[in-house]
Amino acid sequence: MPFGRPVSLAKRGVFKVIVTSSVLLFSGVSLAADDWQLDKDENDIQLYTKESHTGPLKQVKVVTRVQSSLSSLVAFLSDQSGFPAWMDKVSKVEKLKDINEQETLTYTVIDSPWPERDRDSVWYSKWDQDPDTLVVTKKVLSEPQYVSEDERMIRSPSLEAEWVLTPKEEGMVEVAYVSDFDPGGNVQGWLLDMFTYEMPFNTMQNLKQSELGKNEGATFAFIKEPTAKRVVTQ
């Protein structure tokens, strides 16, 4: 499906500086245990929610564990072309720009069942790794003005999200996704439940069932794999 022309980075001036600064100040979502309520625990996947102060949905945190290297998961979570295969209700993802190896802009369409209009959004993402704990984080922010709006869709006005990969013992990695998402439009009833519970849980379940091993051997300059003595034990 065609979409509007992206606004040039030159016209937007210091786009990269602004959005990178936004990520450095990113504090809308947190993995901290405070205020999170466990709403669902199935198939070794836990889904938590808490109130949002920015949108109609609750903040969501979904957690599971998988057998994988950090680099394999980074490769999986960086393959935008594969997102529709495992991200629930995501029907289209198109890469707009690789800013560098760690930063990317993508255009995403969420398939909302009739009679709702589909939602679209532009996501800016950035990878980082803590040099001490080796915990890997992918921060995701929406940039709704980067691409002109398509009148057939509802532009999602905001997203603050994180993928957090925490190395554990015996080659396991804890995978956590936490988000504060405003899909735009009038969100209530079954649509609210879809965005809050169905999509995040199904997405994590699909990730857990994916062939993560096909990415073994992938390497990234910004990722260091843990040794047996360097894993987060809690």
Buried (B, 14 or more C-beta within 10 A) or exposed (E): EEBBEBBEBEEBEEBBEEBBEBBEEBEBBBBEEEEBEEBBEEEEBBBBBBEBEBBBBBBBBBBBBBEBBBBBBBBBBBBBEEBBEBBBBBBBBBEBBEBEEBBBBBBBBBBBEEEBBBBBBBBBBBBBBEEEEBBBBBBBBBBBEBBEEBEEBBBBBBBBBBBBBBBBEEEBBBBBBBBBBBBBBEBEEEBBEBBBBEBBBBBBBEBBEBEBEEBEEBEBEEBBEBEEEEBBEE
